[in-house]
Amino acid sequence: MDLINKKIQLLIDTLKVSSDYDFSGYSIKSFTRRVAKVLETYNIDLDTLTRRVQYDVVFVENVVKEITVNTTELFRNPQSWQAIKYRILPKFENQKTINIWHAGCSTGQEVYSMLILLNELKMLDKARIFASDINEDVIKTAKKGIYVYRFNMTYLDNFDKVIRQNPYNFEHYKNVPYSDYLIIDKEKDTISAKDFLKNRVTYIKQNLVKREQIFKTQFDIIFCRNVLIYFKQELQTQMYRYFYQNLKNNGFLILGYHESILGQQAQRFNRKGLYYTKKLV
Ligand SMILES: C[S@@+](CC[C@H](N)C(=O)[O-])C[C@H]1O[C@@H](n2cnc3c(N)ncnc32)[C@H](O)[C@@H]1O
């Protein structure tokens, strides 16, 4: 192990004993990249960082926020959303309730995508939606639902692909106005979710790594997109076991567009194109 890796390992061990955060299951490569960003932000070296996390709890929280990657967008990977629209949600048409959990929801764009889609399919009223993240700041942003317009023009392209167009029949174009769901203010440079969507969601600060059973219910759909890519294979396997426990039989697990279940948990799920279902026990 070279010196940098030794020091990174010491930081991980120190965080584990002196705080509530265990990053030992995170991929060392991406963890090291994020730590480099922290060192730059605070203009300190790795030894100072490791010393400070032992006594400064506020600092630890800020470090954790910097270490997590929060990239997201509305209807990210539209093909996945088309699968949710045409393959998954129709299965719940006759069900009275539908329980959904967005694990690693970041700033909420994934949650608003689902809310919009549920409303389009007239399923919003029966949906119970939970969203969780380790980072309190992103949860605050998610609750507000206000994003920078200029940087997020792709949101509207994605909206068109998922909400307006039908990839299976181009004649079935539905001209849903953006203003049904989004308020675009070009002067303020904001794109915001409408209020009727916001109060439908229960947000929770949660560290997935702890795998606590925090819900009293099992889920019909669990989203965990672009979160486990930062974990080592062993922790990924434990997370799949955890999601398996929290899913109803035949429930759906939706991972990121480029993710797939590897290892021993793979046999407990059926792969159906862009998503998984829990096998019957
Ligand atoms: C790249 S974002 C993905 C957001 C969204 N799911 C998507 O695909 O667009 C990853 C999110 O996972 C969260 N995260 C990372 N480690 C976590 C953990 N141990 N527990 C809960 N959330 C975590 C990060 O804070 C971040 O907001």
The ligand as a Gaussian input file, in Angstrom:
#p B3LYP/6-31G(d) Opt

LIG

0 1
 C      -25.244000      10.579000      -7.959000
 S      -26.547000      10.877000      -6.793000
 C      -27.890000       9.989000      -7.525000
 C      -29.198000      10.739000      -7.436000
 C      -30.356000      10.078000      -8.146000
 N      -30.676000       8.802000      -7.542000
 C      -30.083000       9.919000      -9.629000
 O      -29.759000       8.812000     -10.076000
 O      -30.156000      10.890000     -10.373000
 C      -26.074000       9.809000      -5.437000
 C      -26.747000      10.180000      -4.117000
 O      -26.523000       9.117000      -3.178000
 C      -26.304000       9.693000      -1.907000
 N      -25.564000       8.753000      -1.055000
 C      -24.266000       8.363000      -1.147000
 N      -23.956000       7.520000      -0.147000
 C      -25.087000       7.357000       0.577000
 C      -25.408000       6.611000       1.745000
 N      -24.493000       5.876000       2.353000
 N      -26.684000       6.673000       2.217000
 C      -27.621000       7.436000       1.603000
 N      -27.374000       8.178000       0.504000
 C      -26.122000       8.137000      -0.002000
 C      -25.524000      10.959000      -2.210000
 O      -25.612000      11.891000      -1.154000
 C      -26.185000      11.434000      -3.502000
 O      -27.181000      12.395000      -3.238000

